[in-house]
Amino acid sequence: MASRWAANGVSPPHWQWRAFPPNSAASHPASLQAGYPSGYLLASLLYLAVPWLGWRGMSMVGIIPALLAFFIRRNV
């Protein structure tokens, strides 16, 4: 896994944790692990709010974070 991060130019989380002060070291890994359930919750809420979107529309909505990451890496 670390080789994949290195190939993409992204540092693995355990390298990023060193940038945080020791007193807040526990909050960074917790925020990384909270990403999956948070995304799942947002997808569920979106599906409840817009049920006509269907699974194909939800797949298209799922592309938005990837495009955003591509835009940020390209332009920032």
CYANA upper distance limits for C-alpha pairs under 8 A (distance plus 0.5 A):
  1 MET  CA      5 TRP  CA      7.04
  2 ALA  CA      6 ALA  CA      6.63
  2 ALA  CA     11 SER  CA      8.48
  2 ALA  CA     12 PRO  CA      6.71
  3 SER  CA      7 ALA  CA      6.53
  4 ARG  CA      8 ASN  CA      6.83
  5 TRP  CA      9 GLY  CA      6.68
  5 TRP  CA     10 VAL  CA      5.50
  5 TRP  CA     11 SER  CA      6.44
  5 TRP  CA     12 PRO  CA      6.64
  6 ALA  CA     10 VAL  CA      6.32
  6 ALA  CA     11 SER  CA      6.84
  6 ALA  CA     12 PRO  CA      8.33
 11 SER  CA     15 TRP  CA      6.74
 11 SER  CA     16 GLN  CA      7.23
 12 PRO  CA     16 GLN  CA      7.14
 13 PRO  CA     17 TRP  CA      6.72
 13 PRO  CA     29 PRO  CA      8.17
 14 HIS  CA     18 ARG  CA      7.70
 15 TRP  CA     19 ALA  CA      8.28
 16 GLN  CA     20 PHE  CA      8.09
 17 TRP  CA     25 ALA  CA      7.13
 17 TRP  CA     28 HIS  CA      7.30
 17 TRP  CA     29 PRO  CA      8.20
 20 PHE  CA     24 SER  CA      7.04
 20 PHE  CA     25 ALA  CA      6.51
 20 PHE  CA     28 HIS  CA      8.41
 21 PRO  CA     25 ALA  CA      6.75
 24 SER  CA     28 HIS  CA      7.80
 25 ALA  CA     29 PRO  CA      8.11
 26 ALA  CA     30 ALA  CA      7.08
 27 SER  CA     31 SER  CA      6.64
 28 HIS  CA     32 LEU  CA      6.93
 29 PRO  CA     33 GLN  CA      6.75
 30 ALA  CA     34 ALA  CA      6.59
 31 SER  CA     35 GLY  CA      7.14
 34 ALA  CA     38 SER  CA      6.56
 35 GLY  CA     39 GLY  CA      6.57
 36 TYR  CA     40 TYR  CA      6.71
 37 PRO  CA     41 LEU  CA      6.57
 38 SER  CA     42 LEU  CA      6.71
 39 GLY  CA     43 ALA  CA      6.61
 40 TYR  CA     44 SER  CA      6.69
 41 LEU  CA     45 LEU  CA      6.67
 42 LEU  CA     46 LEU  CA      6.57
 43 ALA  CA     47 TYR  CA      6.65
 43 ALA  CA     58 MET  CA      8.29
 44 SER  CA     48 LEU  CA      6.73
 45 LEU  CA     49 ALA  CA      6.59
 46 LEU  CA     50 VAL  CA      6.46
 46 LEU  CA     51 PRO  CA      8.47
 47 TYR  CA     51 PRO  CA      5.68
 47 TYR  CA     53 LEU  CA      7.75
 47 TYR  CA     54 GLY  CA      8.11
 47 TYR  CA     58 MET  CA      8.04
 53 LEU  CA     57 GLY  CA      5.38
 53 LEU  CA     58 MET  CA      7.02
 54 GLY  CA     58 MET  CA      6.77
 55 TRP  CA     59 SER  CA      6.68
 56 ARG  CA     60 MET  CA      6.93
 57 GLY  CA     61 VAL  CA      6.72
 58 MET  CA     62 GLY  CA      6.64
 59 SER  CA     63 ILE  CA      7.20
 60 MET  CA     64 ILE  CA      7.80
 62 GLY  CA     66 ALA  CA      8.20
 63 ILE  CA     67 LEU  CA      6.79
 64 ILE  CA     68 LEU  CA      6.56
 65 PRO  CA     69 ALA  CA      6.59
 66 ALA  CA     70 PHE  CA      6.68
 67 LEU  CA     71 PHE  CA      6.59
 68 LEU  CA     72 ILE  CA      6.63
 69 ALA  CA     73 ARG  CA      6.60
 70 PHE  CA     74 ARG  CA      6.52
 71 PHE  CA     75 ASN  CA      6.46
 71 PHE  CA     76 VAL  CA      8.42
 72 ILE  CA     76 VAL  CA      5.80
